[in-house]
Structures are given as C-alpha cells and as structure tokens.
Amino acid sequence: MTQERVINRMPSVTWNFLRANDAKIQWDEENTKALTAENITAGNTAEPVKIDINNEGSFCRKIVNIEAAEGQTVTVIENMSVAASCNMEVKTQIKGRKDSVIRLIQVQKTEEDSLLFVDVQCDLEESARFETVQVFPGKGDIYLNNQVELTGDDSSYRSDIGYLGQKTQNIDINLVVNHWGKRTECQIQADGALKDSAKKTFRGTIDLKHGGTDAVGDEKETVLMLGEDVANITIPIILCAEECVQGNHGATIGELDDETLFYFESRGISRETAEKLMSRAAIERLARLTGDEETEKAILEDLEEVL
C-alpha cells in the first residue's frame, strides 16, 4: 500500500505560503525491491566507471557507495532508466578523502507516468573536491536531492544541472550545501526550460556555518518559460552564521524576449524552432561537460526523441 513520503525538505522552512518547503510523493515501502548495491573504490583512472540502473518492478531502490582514497580521482557515470508506471529511487553515498576528486555524472531517461527520486549524500575531507553533472531530459517526474557536507578545510563542490520539462512533467530539485570547514567553496548552476504544462521547483540552500571562515558560496539558475500553463518556483537561500564569508545567489526567469525572437526570425527561423533551439542549449552544454563521448551521444539522442 502506498503512503505519503516527505522528501526534499529545506533546512529553513520559511515558505509555507508557497507550500514549497518540501515535496511529497506516494511510495510503497513494504513492496520496494532492493536492487544490487554498487561499491566503488577505484580511482586515478582515465576511464569512468559506468553503471546502468534500470527499474525492476513498480517500486525499487538502488544504492551506490563511492569512496575516493587520499589523493585519488574517480569519475562515475550513472545512467538511470525508468519504465512507464514505475517508481525508482537511486541513492548515491559519497566519501571524499583528503585531496581526492570525485565526479558524478547522472543521466536520466524516464518514460511518461514514471517517477525517479535521485538522492545524493556527500561528505568531503580536507582539500577534497566533488563535482556533479546531472542531466534530466526525460519524460517522467524527477525529484533530486543533493546534500553536500564541506567538512574539511579547503574542500569544494561544483554542481551543474540541466533539465527540460514538458507536458505535465514535475521536476523538483533540492540542494543543500553545508560549509563547515575554512575556505570552502561551492558553485551551483541550474539551467532549464519548461513547456506545455510542466512544473518545476528549485530549492538551493547555501549554509555558511559558524567557524567556516572565508567560505564562498554562489548559486545561479536560468529558467526559460515556453508556455502559458507552465509553473516555476525558484527559492535560493543563503544561511549565515559566520561573519567572514561570501554568499551570492541569483535567478533569471522569463520567456524569449522580442529582441531574441526578431534575431531568429530575421534569419528565417520560426518561433517554434527558436524555442526548440533554446530548450536544447542547457542540455547540450552539460552533454559536453560529461567528457565522455558515449554518454554525450546518448544524451543528445534522448534529447532528439523528447523534442
């Protein structure tokens, strides 16, 4: 039996009037199938570790554990596919030891009337770095929760997210970055487009903790609105308990302006084609960022299918 499950909860619940403090999904915990767990400790290799994750049954959960030893570098690519009328959770738990670098690339391909919950938990030691490239060009509902603990001094995090919401798709994104160590840094960049009756919520919290002196946090989002029935909620939050820190946030949200449309039309490009070109931009940028030719090709093929 399915029950309501609360996920993607913000640490500062101040948005009651928007009902955006968290997200709620229907989940059948009793009948959730546990898929075979993955434990990755490899590092310092030019080839990425690739994992194909496919749903099995109506409800399933996959756990991936990644650990990079001191001074190691590892790239992990997770390709996640969910069939129609199915629900899947992918939980990735990461530990970055001193001076390590971990890159996590997550690519989603879901069918309509499906649900994917992507949960990433990361803890970094001194001078460790974590980078995520998360690409969501699919058709089903997407829920993303990234929680990063910058525990060690000089640790850092870079997040790049790209999405394309269409039809009645729901995209719900929650990022929490806790700056515990001194001179820690985070950069969050989310870009996407919404069309038809798609809905998207973005919560980005940078928490500059007491004692994390000289920490720097920056988050930006760009949302292209391509329909009268789309809905967007963007909530950038900076929490600060330390004086000697920097926190920045900003968002650009809107339709294609007349000047841009005139530019396209003057070159014989219709409004519909222009919207498709602009919708592709964020996904194509992230496809190149993956640094893997096979993954880039798969993303662009999925994008062609969606559009």
ChimeraX attribute file (.defattr): number of C-alpha atoms within 10 A of each C-alpha:
attribute: neighborCount
match mode: 1-to-1
recipient: residues
	/A:1	8
	/A:2	11
	/A:3	12
	/A:4	11
	/A:5	12
	/A:6	12
	/A:7	18
	/A:8	23
	/A:9	17
	/A:10	20
	/A:11	13
	/A:12	12
	/A:13	11
	/A:14	11
	/A:15	12
	/A:16	9
	/A:17	7
	/A:18	8
	/A:19	10
	/A:20	20
	/A:21	19
	/A:22	19
	/A:23	18
	/A:24	13
	/A:25	13
	/A:26	13
	/A:27	19
	/A:28	16
	/A:29	14
	/A:30	10
	/A:31	13
	/A:32	17
	/A:33	17
	/A:34	13
	/A:35	15
	/A:36	11
	/A:37	13
	/A:38	13
	/A:39	13
	/A:40	15
	/A:41	13
	/A:42	17
	/A:43	22
	/A:44	15
	/A:45	11
	/A:46	9
	/A:47	11
	/A:48	18
	/A:49	15
	/A:50	13
	/A:51	14
	/A:52	10
	/A:53	18
	/A:54	17
	/A:55	21
	/A:56	17
	/A:57	15
	/A:58	19
	/A:59	20
	/A:60	22
	/A:61	21
	/A:62	19
	/A:63	17
	/A:64	17
	/A:65	15
	/A:66	21
	/A:67	22
	/A:68	25
	/A:69	18
	/A:70	17
	/A:71	15
	/A:72	20
	/A:73	22
	/A:74	24
	/A:75	24
	/A:76	20
	/A:77	20
	/A:78	20
	/A:79	19
	/A:80	21
	/A:81	18
	/A:82	27
	/A:83	20
	/A:84	14
	/A:85	14
	/A:86	20
	/A:87	26
	/A:88	27
	/A:89	22
	/A:90	21
	/A:91	18
	/A:92	21
	/A:93	17
	/A:94	21
	/A:95	21
	/A:96	28
	/A:97	22
	/A:98	21
	/A:99	19
	/A:100	25
	/A:101	26
	/A:102	25
	/A:103	19
	/A:104	23
	/A:105	25
	/A:106	20
	/A:107	25
	/A:108	24
	/A:109	22
	/A:110	24
	/A:111	17
	/A:112	17
	/A:113	16
	/A:114	21
	/A:115	28
	/A:116	25
	/A:117	21
	/A:118	21
	/A:119	19
	/A:120	19
	/A:121	16
	/A:122	20
	/A:123	21
	/A:124	29
	/A:125	22
	/A:126	21
	/A:127	23
	/A:128	29
	/A:129	26
	/A:130	25
	/A:131	18
	/A:132	21
	/A:133	20
	/A:134	25
	/A:135	26
	/A:136	26
	/A:137	27
	/A:138	26
	/A:139	24
	/A:140	29
	/A:141	24
	/A:142	23
	/A:143	23
	/A:144	21
	/A:145	20
	/A:146	19
	/A:147	18
	/A:148	22
	/A:149	21
	/A:150	32
	/A:151	22
	/A:152	23
	/A:153	22
	/A:154	22
	/A:155	30
	/A:156	30
	/A:157	24
	/A:158	17
	/A:159	18
	/A:160	19
	/A:161	20
	/A:162	25
	/A:163	25
	/A:164	27
	/A:165	29
	/A:166	24
	/A:167	16
	/A:168	18
	/A:169	24
	/A:170	20
	/A:171	24
	/A:172	21
	/A:173	22
	/A:174	23
	/A:175	22
	/A:176	22
	/A:177	24
	/A:178	22
	/A:179	30
	/A:180	21
	/A:181	27
	/A:182	22
	/A:183	20
	/A:184	28
	/A:185	23
	/A:186	24
	/A:187	19
	/A:188	21
	/A:189	17
	/A:190	20
	/A:191	22
	/A:192	25
	/A:193	29
	/A:194	27
	/A:195	22
	/A:196	17
	/A:197	17
	/A:198	23
	/A:199	21
	/A:200	24
	/A:201	19
	/A:202	19
	/A:203	21
	/A:204	25
	/A:205	24
	/A:206	26
	/A:207	23
	/A:208	28
	/A:209	19
	/A:210	15
	/A:211	15
	/A:212	27
	/A:213	21
	/A:214	17
	/A:215	27
	/A:216	21
	/A:217	24
	/A:218	17
	/A:219	22
	/A:220	16
	/A:221	21
	/A:222	18
	/A:223	22
	/A:224	20
	/A:225	23
	/A:226	23
	/A:227	15
	/A:228	10
	/A:229	14
	/A:230	20
	/A:231	16
	/A:232	17
	/A:233	14
	/A:234	19
	/A:235	19
	/A:236	18
	/A:237	20
	/A:238	19
	/A:239	14
	/A:240	17
	/A:241	13
	/A:242	16
	/A:243	14
	/A:244	15
	/A:245	18
	/A:246	16
	/A:247	18
	/A:248	14
	/A:249	18
	/A:250	13
	/A:251	16
	/A:252	11
	/A:253	15
	/A:254	13
	/A:255	14
	/A:256	15
	/A:257	8
	/A:258	9
	/A:259	9
	/A:260	12
	/A:261	15
	/A:262	14
	/A:263	12
	/A:264	16
	/A:265	14
	/A:266	10
	/A:267	8
	/A:268	10
	/A:269	15
	/A:270	13
	/A:271	15
	/A:272	9
	/A:273	13
	/A:274	17
	/A:275	20
	/A:276	13
	/A:277	13
	/A:278	15
	/A:279	25
	/A:280	21
	/A:281	15
	/A:282	22
	/A:283	26
	/A:284	16
	/A:285	15
	/A:286	21
	/A:287	24
	/A:288	15
	/A:289	13
	/A:290	23
	/A:291	13
	/A:292	14
	/A:293	10
	/A:294	9
	/A:295	20
	/A:296	19
	/A:297	13
	/A:298	15
	/A:299	25
	/A:300	17
	/A:301	11
	/A:302	15
	/A:303	19
	/A:304	11
	/A:305	10
	/A:306	14
	/A:307	12
